[in-house]
Amino acid sequence: MDRYGGDLALWPDDAARDARRLLLRSVKAQAMLDAMVTMELALGQSAPDRLEDSPSPDLADRIFAAAFRLGPSSRGFDEDGDQPPRLM
């Protein structure tokens, strides 16, 4: 479901056939599919005050500006900031 989504009609034929067989016998799989469809429907609905579904043109600029305002990370990266520490 994570790979193909909640609409089995959009899945590759073999995977959809196997999923339908699983759904016939598994309540847990049915619940997972219901949750996936619910999430996709919620994500697909636009906010009522939005006139369009595309992000604002300055979204990337705002994300980068916010990211660079943050202090140094405590993840343990070296002074160059581009390589994690070696484990061995």
Secondary structure as UniProt FT lines:
FT   TURN            2..4
FT   HELIX           8..10
FT   HELIX           13..25
FT   HELIX           27..44
FT   TURN            48..49
FT   TURN            57..58
FT   HELIX           59..69
FT   TURN            79..80
//
